[in-house]
């Protein structure tokens, strides 16, 4: 089975070039594949699958983490929870300033700096569409750093989409958020 899996990996590597770019060998590819399928796979199970000792496998996993190739994120699967997800494309004069405005917002999930007409893509979540609309109206529409925006509500995702929540009860700035959303969240 390992031989057959390795031949599939070789075909995949030729098509994608990911492994060459990331400097991964066949065993690294297998480790990533196994952990992608089930992040709780033990090092012992992985070691058996790639025909290495558990300590050698553990060392490979540690190196993949040190390189930043393998990472673990805890978050919410938007296919499983009853939360709304919004994608807000923004044309901003200062992309980092717009992103920074939401650093302590518990509704803010992530941002992408992009090219094209819109140069920032912001992701927000809320228990209702009114919450999301309030955040956008209060903090983006009329913001001098924002030239234009497009709000889209995500209806569904093709695959499970895990996004980390921005909830940190130790963050005093988050608990006493300077952005007064109380008016727009009721």
Secondary structure, DSSP 8 states (H G I E B T S, - for coil): -HHHHHHHHHHHHHHH-HHHHHT--HHHHHHHHHHHH-TT--HHHHHHHHT--HHHHHHHHHHHHHHTSS-----EETTTS--EEEEEEEEESSHHHHHHTTTT-TTEEEEEE--SS--EEEEEEESSHHHHHHHHHHHTTT-TTEEEEEEEE----SS--EE-----TT-HHHHT-SS--HHHH-
